[in-house]
Amino acid sequence: MNTLIAKNLNILIDFLAKRDLTVLSPDKLQAKYKINQADLLILFGGSIPEGANVFAKAHQQNIAKNYLLVGGAGHTTEALRQKMQSSLVDIDISTKSEAEIFALYLKNKYNITDCLLETKSTNCGNNITNTLALLKNLDLKPKSIIFMQDATMQNRMDAGFRKYCPCDTALINYATYKVHFTVQNDKLCLEQNNIWQMWNIDKYIELLMGEIPRLTDNINGYGPQGKDFIAHVDIPQEVHSAYQYLYQHLNIKTRQANSLYATK
């Protein structure tokens, strides 16, 4: 059974962890989008800490003209604080926003200090609307945006951008990691074990499972036929079938939205 569970989880991962480039580099940007540098690179605070290292590598390659860190306090914030505190031992981050925490880490480890910050958003929806409002206030009108989010939420972030972003903007997805499942000695495990501060397996599965109901465009979902937070998402039948199989065979509840972090 674990082999089938891993297979179906990997179907969800391939759907959710969107990457429009196989590698985030100027060469790949040029090959696909005919640009060597994007106007803006964004890292969203829902990502595991490894996202900051992926962001830093892109920054070192001058992948964008402007850099932005986005995130206030939401359902992933306390986990980020706990995971990052060991890397920021002399700084009290217990009340810091996600964007501020990433900024401190990037400064301490990479001496990156040129990032804009958005620190008020509490969920994927106002991550995007607050970002666009900030860009408007700064009179920045990017024609190409690379955006990075936790693998579990990248597809939803893409759908949010498609709803709110000007249609002439090139939107380039790059999930901060893309880790598949495998089976070893009849035990479910991750193919990679070197991802810094990766979710534990149960939490990773919970987050993956929680996305499919949100992305399904029906009365209960986040799309136009439901809460209307995001643009319509086409979910392949293979993904729906994988979700149904996992729902029936795994004793892991779908993560419920926390009203504390709803847009006010």
C-alpha positions in Angstrom: 0.0 0.0 0.0 2.8 2.4 0.8 4.0 2.3 -2.8 0.5 3.4 -4.0 0.4 6.1 -1.3 3.8 7.5 -2.4 2.7 7.4 -6.1 -0.5 9.4 -5.3 1.3 11.9 -3.0 3.8 12.5 -5.8 0.9 13.3 -8.2 -0.2 16.0 -5.8 3.3 17.3 -5.4 3.9 17.6 -9.2 0.6 19.5 -9.5 1.1 21.8 -6.5 4.8 22.6 -6.5 4.8 24.6 -9.7 8.1 25.4 -11.4 8.0 27.2 -14.7 11.8 26.8 -15.0 13.8 23.6 -14.3 16.6 25.8 -12.7 16.3 29.4 -11.6 19.1 31.0 -13.6 19.6 33.9 -16.1 20.3 31.3 -18.8 17.0 29.5 -18.3 15.2 32.8 -18.1 16.7 33.8 -21.4 15.9 30.5 -23.1 12.2 30.5 -22.1 11.2 34.2 -21.5 13.8 36.0 -23.6 15.0 38.0 -20.6 18.2 37.7 -18.6 16.7 39.4 -15.5 13.2 39.6 -14.1 11.8 42.9 -12.9 11.0 41.4 -9.5 11.7 38.3 -7.4 9.4 37.6 -4.4 9.8 35.1 -1.6 6.6 34.5 0.4 6.8 33.8 4.1 4.8 30.5 4.0 7.9 28.7 2.8 10.1 26.5 4.9 13.4 28.2 5.8 15.2 26.6 2.9 13.3 29.0 0.7 15.6 31.8 2.0 18.7 29.9 0.7 17.0 29.4 -2.7 16.2 33.1 -2.8 19.7 34.0 -1.8 21.2 31.9 -4.6 19.0 33.6 -7.1 19.9 37.0 -5.7 23.6 36.1 -6.1 23.0 35.5 -9.8 21.3 38.9 -10.1 18.1 37.2 -11.2 16.0 40.3 -10.7 16.1 44.1 -10.7 14.1 44.3 -7.4 13.7 41.9 -4.5 10.7 41.5 -2.1 10.0 39.5 1.0 6.3 39.1 1.9 4.6 37.9 5.0 3.1 39.1 8.3 1.8 36.5 10.7 -0.3 33.5 9.6 -0.7 29.8 10.2 3.0 29.0 9.3 4.6 31.8 11.3 5.2 30.2 14.6 6.8 27.2 12.9 9.1 29.6 11.0 10.0 31.4 14.2 10.9 28.1 15.9 12.9 26.8 12.9 14.8 30.1 12.4 15.7 30.9 16.0 18.6 28.5 15.9 20.1 30.5 13.0 19.4 33.9 14.7 20.5 33.0 18.2 21.3 36.6 19.3 18.0 38.1 18.0 14.6 37.8 19.6 12.3 36.9 16.7 9.3 35.9 18.8 7.2 38.8 17.5 8.8 39.3 14.1 6.8 38.9 10.9 7.8 36.3 8.4 9.2 38.9 6.0 11.3 40.4 8.8 12.6 36.9 9.9 13.7 36.1 6.3 15.3 39.6 6.0 17.3 39.0 9.2 18.5 35.6 8.0 19.5 36.9 4.6 21.4 39.8 6.1 23.2 37.6 8.7 24.2 34.8 6.3 24.5 36.4 2.9 24.8 40.1 3.6 21.7 40.7 1.5 20.2 44.0 2.6 18.3 45.4 -0.5 15.0 43.6 -0.1 11.7 45.4 0.1 9.4 44.1 2.9 5.6 43.6 3.2 4.9 42.6 6.8 1.1 42.9 7.2 -0.4 40.0 5.2 -1.8 37.0 7.0 -2.9 34.6 4.3 -2.2 33.7 0.6 -4.9 36.1 -0.6 -3.7 39.3 1.0 -0.1 38.2 0.4 -0.9 39.1 -3.1 -3.2 42.1 -2.7 -0.9 43.7 -0.2 2.1 43.0 -2.5 0.4 44.7 -5.4 -0.7 47.6 -3.2 2.9 48.0 -2.1 4.3 47.9 -5.6 1.7 50.6 -6.6 2.7 52.8 -3.7 6.3 52.5 -4.8 5.4 53.1 -8.4 6.9 49.8 -9.4 5.3 48.2 -12.5 7.0 44.9 -13.0 6.4 43.2 -16.4 8.0 40.0 -15.1 7.7 38.5 -11.6 9.3 35.4 -10.3 7.6 34.3 -7.2 8.6 31.6 -4.7 6.4 30.0 -2.1 6.3 26.7 -0.2 5.8 23.8 -2.6 2.5 23.0 -1.1 1.1 26.5 -1.7 2.8 27.5 -5.0 -0.2 26.6 -7.2 -2.6 28.6 -5.1 -0.2 31.6 -5.1 -0.2 31.3 -8.9 -4.0 31.3 -9.0 -4.1 34.4 -6.7 -1.7 36.3 -9.0 -3.8 35.4 -12.0 -6.8 36.9 -10.3 -5.3 40.2 -9.2 -2.2 40.9 -11.3 -2.3 42.9 -14.6 -2.7 40.4 -17.5 0.4 41.7 -19.3 2.7 40.7 -16.5 4.8 37.5 -17.0 4.2 35.3 -13.9 7.0 32.9 -13.3 6.5 30.1 -10.7 9.4 28.7 -8.8 8.4 26.6 -5.7 11.2 26.8 -3.1 11.5 23.0 -3.1 10.0 19.9 -4.8 10.5 16.8 -2.7 8.8 13.5 -3.6 8.0 10.5 -1.6 9.5 7.0 -1.9 9.3 3.7 0.0 12.3 2.2 1.7 12.0 -1.1 3.7 8.2 -0.8 3.3 8.3 2.6 5.0 7.1 5.9 3.5 9.9 8.5 3.4 11.2 11.5 1.4 13.5 11.1 -1.5 15.6 14.0 -0.3 16.6 14.4 3.4 18.9 17.4 2.9 16.2 20.1 2.6 16.9 22.5 5.5 14.0 22.5 8.0 11.7 20.5 5.8 8.3 19.7 7.2 8.0 16.4 8.9 6.2 13.8 6.8 2.8 14.0 8.5 2.8 17.8 8.3 3.9 17.7 4.7 1.1 15.3 3.8 -1.5 17.4 5.7 -0.5 20.6 3.8 -0.6 18.8 0.4 -4.0 17.3 1.2 -5.3 20.6 2.3 -4.7 22.3 -1.0 -6.9 20.2 -3.2 -10.2 21.2 -1.6 -9.1 24.8 -1.7 -8.2 24.8 -5.3 -11.3 22.9 -6.4 -13.6 25.4 -8.0 -16.9 24.6 -6.3 -19.0 26.2 -3.5 -16.5 25.1 -0.8 -13.3 26.1 -2.6 -11.4 29.3 -3.0 -12.2 29.8 -6.7 -14.8 31.9 -8.5 -17.6 29.5 -7.7 -16.8 29.5 -4.0 -15.1 32.1 -1.9 -13.6 33.9 -5.0 -10.2 34.3 -3.5 -8.3 33.0 -6.5 -8.7 32.5 -10.2 -10.1 29.3 -11.6 -7.7 26.3 -11.4 -8.1 23.3 -13.7 -7.5 20.2 -11.7 -6.7 17.1 -13.8 -8.7 14.0 -13.1 -5.5 12.2 -12.1 -5.0 14.7 -9.3 -8.6 14.4 -8.1 -8.3 10.6 -8.2 -5.0 10.7 -6.2 -6.6 12.9 -3.6 -9.6 10.6 -3.2 -7.4 7.6 -2.9 -5.3 9.3 -0.2 -8.3 10.6 1.6 -9.7 7.1 1.9 -6.4 5.4 2.9 -4.6 8.0 5.1 -5.7 9.0 8.6 -4.6 12.6 8.1 -7.1 15.4 8.3 -7.3 18.2 5.8 -5.9 21.4 7.3 -8.8 23.8 8.1 -8.5 27.5 7.5 -7.9 29.5 10.7 -10.3 32.4 11.0 -7.7 34.3 13.1 -5.7 34.8 9.8 -8.7 35.6 7.6 -8.6 38.9 5.7 -10.3 41.5 7.7 
